[in-house]
């Protein structure tokens, strides 16, 4: 998180120590500001966005709001982030739906493999926009088109792209977007969002909703007899998404304001330059796993050694050298941002060559 977000969290914590110093109406304001910032990032209407505690929470809200029947198909991608399988496999088991998994050899094959599995029986396709394990970016257009032709819904997890890859809901043509706030949106853990296309919002079945989401400005406005949820996606807001005492929301709002200071695409260009610098200099014992084409990848770079054991050894070697990297699905991932410079990449290249010579 940027320092401004840490300071905002501190102010929120102090406010919780002095709640009598704030007007009661302030209790209902925090989530609305965050919703507007998120809408600006993805080209959406604020009323179509719910503020959640993470991408998995948003996916679970979608699952609780859809009807399934025996014979319905749910399509996923092999080795995608676990939240997809963790959400939709129990749904398939509960309703007798069929879970279909798109296998692939290279990430470029994923759109084709998905389209091969989408049929008129397909109820929903759930897939990551940018994969966590190789940094590849999904070509959404053919998948969205196949879903539209067959009457299927499309859920995109944009956790690895939102905040750094420019996104517009109109271009993506998905029905649902879910994302986290703690990655490229630079917020704290326990933050996320769900965007629901207005074309499908009215078809969702009633689901449990946050009691605060009544389009009210004070506690005296709350209905205690026949409460009704706010129109739009706000009814899916996570519980306790209120201000000014919510430390997570206060920090996240500051982070979103920080991001708005930079032109869209600036951070992506910078990080991709750094990733190219690294991946083009990999020693012979390492292989690049992130696509060369910039339009086919996100902001992270992934590579591996000649075997799984060697990759694990390389990861340990780099951790001991104090590099902040991740081991993901048998790969090593780096995720530079605006604070990183070429000198740091060059230091990593030097370490890789040192390991390769051992």
C-alpha positions as CSV (number, residue, x, y, z in Angstrom):
1,X,0.0,0.0,0.0
2,X,1.1,3.6,-0.5
3,X,2.0,5.6,2.5
4,X,-1.2,7.7,2.0
5,X,-3.3,4.5,2.5
6,X,-1.4,3.6,5.7
7,X,-2.1,7.1,7.0
8,X,-5.8,6.8,6.1
9,X,-6.0,3.5,8.0
10,X,-4.4,5.1,11.0
11,X,-7.0,8.0,10.9
12,X,-9.8,5.5,10.7
13,X,-8.5,3.6,13.7
14,X,-8.3,6.8,15.6
15,X,-11.8,7.7,14.6
16,X,-13.0,4.4,16.0
17,X,-11.6,5.5,19.3
18,X,-13.7,8.7,19.2
19,X,-17.0,7.7,17.4
20,X,-18.9,10.5,19.2
21,X,-16.9,13.1,17.2
22,X,-18.6,12.1,13.9
23,X,-22.0,12.8,12.5
24,X,-24.2,9.7,12.4
25,X,-24.6,10.1,8.7
26,X,-20.9,9.6,8.1
27,X,-21.5,6.0,9.0
28,X,-23.0,5.4,5.5
29,X,-20.6,7.3,3.3
30,X,-17.4,5.4,2.9
31,X,-18.5,2.6,0.6
32,X,-20.1,5.0,-1.9
33,X,-16.8,6.8,-2.5
34,X,-15.0,3.5,-3.1
35,X,-17.7,2.4,-5.4
36,X,-17.3,5.5,-7.5
37,X,-13.5,5.1,-7.7
38,X,-13.9,1.5,-8.9
39,X,-16.5,2.5,-11.5
40,X,-14.1,5.0,-13.0
41,X,-11.3,2.4,-13.3
42,X,-13.4,-0.1,-15.3
43,X,-15.8,2.2,-17.2
44,X,-18.8,1.1,-15.2
45,X,-21.8,2.7,-13.5
46,X,-21.3,2.8,-9.7
47,X,-24.7,1.2,-9.1
48,X,-23.5,-1.9,-10.8
49,X,-20.6,-2.5,-8.4
50,X,-20.7,-4.3,-5.0
51,X,-17.8,-3.8,-2.6
52,X,-16.8,-7.2,-1.2
53,X,-14.0,-8.8,0.8
54,X,-12.3,-10.4,-2.2
55,X,-12.8,-12.0,-5.6
56,X,-13.8,-15.3,-4.0
57,X,-16.5,-13.5,-2.0
58,X,-17.8,-11.9,-5.2
59,X,-17.9,-15.2,-7.0
60,X,-19.8,-16.8,-4.1
61,X,-22.4,-14.0,-4.3
62,X,-22.9,-14.8,-8.0
63,X,-23.2,-18.5,-7.2
64,X,-25.8,-17.8,-4.5
65,X,-27.8,-15.7,-6.9
66,X,-28.0,-18.1,-9.9
67,X,-30.4,-21.1,-10.4
68,X,-28.9,-24.3,-11.8
69,X,-30.6,-27.5,-12.8
70,X,-29.4,-31.1,-13.6
71,X,-27.8,-31.0,-17.1
72,X,-26.5,-27.5,-16.8
73,X,-22.8,-27.1,-17.7
74,X,-20.2,-25.0,-15.8
75,X,-17.0,-24.5,-17.7
76,X,-13.6,-23.8,-16.0
77,X,-10.0,-23.8,-17.2
78,X,-7.5,-26.3,-15.9
79,X,-5.1,-25.2,-13.2
80,X,-6.8,-21.8,-12.9
81,X,-6.8,-20.0,-9.5
82,X,-8.4,-22.3,-6.9
83,X,-11.3,-19.9,-6.2
84,X,-13.0,-21.0,-9.4
85,X,-13.1,-24.7,-8.6
86,X,-13.7,-24.0,-4.9
87,X,-16.9,-22.1,-5.8
88,X,-18.3,-24.0,-8.8
89,X,-17.6,-27.6,-8.0
90,X,-19.8,-27.6,-4.9
91,X,-22.5,-25.8,-6.9
92,X,-22.3,-28.5,-9.7
93,X,-22.5,-31.3,-7.1
94,X,-25.5,-29.6,-5.3
95,X,-27.6,-29.2,-8.4
96,X,-26.4,-32.1,-10.5
97,X,-24.8,-29.8,-13.0
98,X,-21.8,-30.9,-15.2
99,X,-18.4,-29.4,-14.5
100,X,-16.3,-29.2,-17.7
101,X,-12.6,-28.3,-17.6
102,X,-10.7,-26.8,-20.5
103,X,-7.2,-28.4,-20.8
104,X,-4.5,-26.7,-22.8
105,X,-0.8,-27.0,-23.7
106,X,0.0,-23.3,-24.1
107,X,-2.0,-20.3,-22.7
108,X,-2.7,-19.1,-26.3
109,X,-4.9,-22.2,-26.7
110,X,-7.3,-21.3,-23.8
111,X,-9.9,-19.3,-25.8
112,X,-10.2,-22.1,-28.4
113,X,-10.4,-24.8,-25.8
114,X,-13.1,-22.9,-23.9
115,X,-15.1,-22.3,-27.1
116,X,-15.0,-26.0,-27.9
117,X,-16.7,-26.8,-24.6
118,X,-19.4,-24.1,-24.6
119,X,-22.7,-25.5,-25.8
120,X,-26.4,-24.5,-25.5
121,X,-26.4,-26.4,-22.2
122,X,-23.6,-24.2,-20.7
123,X,-24.9,-22.0,-17.9
124,X,-21.7,-20.3,-16.9
125,X,-18.0,-19.9,-17.8
126,X,-15.7,-18.8,-15.0
127,X,-12.1,-17.9,-15.9
128,X,-9.3,-15.6,-14.9
129,X,-8.6,-12.6,-17.2
130,X,-4.8,-12.8,-16.4
131,X,-3.5,-16.1,-15.0
132,X,-1.7,-16.1,-11.7
133,X,0.9,-18.8,-12.7
134,X,2.2,-17.6,-16.1
135,X,1.0,-14.0,-16.5
136,X,-0.9,-14.8,-19.7
137,X,-3.9,-12.6,-20.5
138,X,-7.1,-14.2,-21.9
139,X,-8.3,-13.1,-25.3
140,X,-11.8,-12.5,-24.0
141,X,-13.6,-11.6,-27.3
142,X,-14.1,-15.1,-28.8
143,X,-15.1,-16.6,-25.4
144,X,-17.6,-13.8,-24.8
145,X,-19.0,-14.3,-28.3
146,X,-19.4,-18.1,-27.8
147,X,-21.2,-17.4,-24.5
148,X,-23.5,-15.0,-26.1
149,X,-24.4,-17.4,-29.0
150,X,-25.2,-20.2,-26.5
151,X,-26.9,-18.1,-23.8
152,X,-24.2,-18.7,-21.3
153,X,-23.0,-16.3,-18.6
154,X,-19.3,-15.2,-18.4
155,X,-17.6,-14.5,-15.1
156,X,-14.1,-13.0,-15.3
157,X,-11.7,-12.8,-12.4
158,X,-9.7,-9.6,-13.0
159,X,-7.7,-9.8,-9.8
160,X,-4.4,-10.0,-11.7
161,X,-5.2,-7.2,-14.1
162,X,-7.5,-4.5,-12.6
163,X,-5.5,-1.5,-11.5
164,X,-2.7,-2.0,-14.0
165,X,-4.1,-3.4,-17.2
166,X,-6.6,-0.8,-18.6
167,X,-10.1,-2.4,-18.5
168,X,-13.5,-1.3,-19.8
169,X,-16.6,-3.4,-19.1
170,X,-18.0,-2.5,-22.5
171,X,-15.0,-4.0,-24.3
172,X,-14.8,-7.2,-22.1
173,X,-18.5,-8.0,-22.7
174,X,-18.7,-10.2,-19.6
175,X,-21.6,-10.6,-17.3
176,X,-19.7,-10.5,-14.0
177,X,-16.3,-9.2,-13.0
178,X,-14.7,-10.1,-9.7
179,X,-11.5,-8.7,-8.3
180,X,-9.4,-8.1,-5.2
181,X,-8.3,-4.8,-3.8
182,X,-5.0,-5.9,-2.3
183,X,-3.0,-6.5,-5.5
184,X,-2.7,-3.8,-8.3
185,X,-5.5,-1.8,-6.6
186,X,-2.9,-1.4,-3.8
187,X,-5.4,-1.7,-1.0
188,X,-5.4,-3.9,2.2
189,X,-6.3,-7.6,2.5
190,X,-10.0,-8.1,2.9
191,X,-11.1,-5.8,0.0
192,X,-12.6,-6.6,-3.4
193,X,-15.5,-6.0,-5.7
194,X,-18.1,-7.5,-7.9
195,X,-19.4,-5.9,-11.0
196,X,-22.7,-7.1,-12.4
197,X,-23.9,-6.3,-15.9
198,X,-27.2,-4.4,-15.8
199,X,-28.4,-6.8,-18.5
200,X,-28.4,-9.7,-16.1
201,X,-28.8,-8.0,-12.7
202,X,-32.6,-8.2,-12.9
203,X,-32.5,-12.0,-13.5
204,X,-30.6,-12.8,-10.4
205,X,-32.7,-14.5,-7.7
206,X,-33.0,-12.8,-4.3
207,X,-30.0,-13.6,-2.0
208,X,-29.0,-12.5,1.5
209,X,-28.0,-8.9,1.5
210,X,-26.2,-6.4,3.6
211,X,-28.7,-4.7,6.0
212,X,-27.0,-1.3,5.5
213,X,-27.7,-1.4,1.7
214,X,-31.1,0.3,1.8
215,X,-30.2,3.6,0.1
216,X,-30.4,5.5,3.3
217,X,-28.3,8.3,4.9
218,X,-28.9,7.8,8.6
219,X,-30.1,5.1,11.0
220,X,-33.4,6.9,11.3
221,X,-34.1,6.1,7.6
222,X,-33.6,2.4,8.1
223,X,-36.7,0.2,7.7
224,X,-37.0,-2.3,10.5
225,X,-40.4,-3.7,9.4
226,X,-40.1,-4.5,5.7
227,X,-36.5,-3.7,4.7
228,X,-35.7,-3.7,1.0
229,X,-32.3,-3.8,-0.5
230,X,-31.0,-1.0,-2.6
231,X,-31.3,-1.3,-6.3
232,X,-28.3,-2.5,-8.2
233,X,-25.3,-4.3,-7.0
234,X,-25.1,-2.5,-3.7
235,X,-27.3,-5.2,-2.2
236,X,-24.3,-7.5,-2.5
237,X,-22.0,-5.3,-0.5
238,X,-20.1,-7.2,2.2
239,X,-21.3,-6.6,5.7
240,X,-19.9,-3.7,7.6
241,X,-18.7,-1.8,4.5
242,X,-19.4,1.5,6.2
243,X,-17.3,4.5,7.3
244,X,-15.6,6.4,8.7
245,X,-14.5,3.7,11.1
246,X,-13.8,0.9,8.5
247,X,-10.0,0.7,8.4
248,X,-9.9,-1.4,5.2
249,X,-12.2,0.9,3.3
250,X,-10.4,4.1,4.4
251,X,-7.1,2.7,3.3
252,X,-8.5,1.4,0.0
253,X,-10.1,4.7,-0.9
254,X,-6.7,6.4,-0.4
255,X,-5.0,3.8,-2.6
256,X,-7.5,4.3,-5.3
257,X,-7.0,8.0,-5.2
258,X,-3.2,7.4,-5.4
259,X,-3.7,5.3,-8.5
260,X,-5.7,8.0,-10.2
261,X,-2.7,10.2,-10.2
262,X,-1.1,8.1,-13.0
263,X,-2.2,7.9,-16.6
264,X,-3.9,4.6,-17.5
265,X,-1.3,2.3,-19.1
266,X,1.7,4.0,-17.6
267,X,2.3,1.4,-14.9
268,X,1.7,-1.5,-17.3
269,X,4.3,-0.1,-19.8
270,X,6.8,0.4,-17.1
271,X,6.4,-3.1,-15.6
272,X,6.4,-4.8,-19.0
273,X,9.6,-3.1,-19.9
274,X,11.2,-4.5,-16.7
275,X,9.8,-7.9,-17.3
276,X,11.1,-8.0,-20.9
277,X,14.5,-6.9,-19.6
278,X,14.6,-9.9,-17.2
279,X,13.1,-12.6,-19.5
280,X,15.3,-11.7,-22.4
281,X,18.4,-12.2,-20.2
282,X,17.4,-15.5,-18.6
283,X,20.4,-18.0,-18.4
284,X,20.1,-21.2,-20.5
285,X,19.0,-23.2,-17.5
286,X,15.8,-21.1,-17.2
287,X,12.9,-20.9,-19.6
288,X,10.4,-18.1,-20.1
289,X,6.7,-18.9,-19.4
290,X,5.1,-15.5,-19.9
291,X,4.0,-14.7,-23.5
292,X,6.3,-12.5,-25.6
293,X,3.3,-10.5,-27.0
294,X,2.6,-7.7,-24.6
295,X,-1.1,-7.8,-25.4
296,X,-1.3,-11.4,-24.4
297,X,0.0,-10.9,-20.9
298,X,-0.5,-8.9,-17.7
299,X,2.0,-7.1,-15.5
300,X,3.8,-10.1,-14.0
301,X,6.6,-12.2,-15.4
302,X,7.0,-16.0,-14.9
303,X,9.8,-18.4,-15.6
304,X,11.1,-21.8,-14.4
305,X,14.3,-23.8,-14.4
306,X,14.9,-27.1,-16.3
307,X,12.9,-29.2,-13.8
308,X,10.6,-28.8,-10.8
309,X,13.4,-29.6,-8.4
310,X,15.7,-27.1,-10.0
311,X,12.9,-24.5,-9.9
312,X,12.4,-25.1,-6.2
313,X,16.1,-24.8,-5.6
314,X,16.3,-21.6,-7.6
315,X,13.4,-20.1,-5.7
316,X,15.1,-20.9,-2.4
317,X,18.4,-19.4,-3.7
318,X,16.6,-16.1,-4.7
319,X,14.7,-15.9,-1.4
320,X,18.1,-16.1,0.4
321,X,19.3,-13.3,-1.8
322,X,16.4,-11.2,-0.4
323,X,14.4,-11.0,-3.6
324,X,10.6,-10.6,-3.2
325,X,9.3,-13.2,-5.5
326,X,6.5,-15.9,-5.5
327,X,6.4,-19.6,-6.2
328,X,3.3,-20.3,-8.2
329,X,2.2,-23.6,-9.6
330,X,5.8,-24.8,-10.3
331,X,6.9,-21.4,-11.6
332,X,8.7,-18.3,-10.2
333,X,6.8,-15.1,-10.6
334,X,8.0,-11.5,-10.3
335,X,5.6,-8.6,-10.1
336,X,7.4,-5.3,-10.4
337,X,5.5,-2.0,-10.1
338,X,6.2,1.7,-10.4
339,X,8.6,1.7,-7.5
340,X,11.0,-0.7,-9.2
341,X,13.9,0.2,-11.5
342,X,16.1,-1.4,-14.1
343,X,19.0,-1.7,-11.5
344,X,16.9,-4.1,-9.4
345,X,16.1,-6.2,-12.5
346,X,19.8,-6.2,-13.3
347,X,20.6,-7.4,-9.8
348,X,18.1,-10.3,-10.3
349,X,19.7,-11.2,-13.7
350,X,23.1,-11.3,-12.0
351,X,21.7,-13.6,-9.3
352,X,20.2,-15.9,-11.9
353,X,23.4,-16.2,-13.7
354,X,25.2,-16.9,-10.5
355,X,22.8,-19.8,-9.7
356,X,23.0,-21.2,-13.2
357,X,26.8,-21.4,-12.9
358,X,26.7,-23.4,-9.7
